[in-house]
């Protein structure tokens, strides 16, 4: 955890090493701050000396609530280099690094047990490029008990 400048916020969750899951809720918590409103909470990614904003999580959060429920978007990429930025420059506070796991990006083999669903789609990447006709792929997505289990494409 790194705090900066005046009006800093002391974050108690997430702490370094916390792991969240994409598509789920996460509790962001802090100690009583010297402000009544956190102007914004931003998800950032990268080295702690060169964080890059990924998404604005919230604007004008009631700081006296001491907590905020963050609905992590399902499309957030898997990674171990995430951080949160609170406020606006020069009054910024930081939390992290922490991890986000996105299990949808890691396909597993189907066990063949339980209810399943399968869908196929034709994918034509780009049509014709530089005089070369692109191939059409047939992609299959399998879901077992509501969990993504397998994704593959064939020509």
Secondary structure, DSSP 4 states (H G I P E B T S, - for coil): -EE-STT---EEES-TT-EEETTSEEEEEEPPPS-SEEEEEEEEES-TTS-EEEEEEEEEEEGGG-EEEEE--TTPPPEEEEEEEEEETTEEEEEEEEEEE-GGGS-----S-S-EEEEEEEEESSSEETTEEPPEEEEEEEEETTEEEEEEEE-
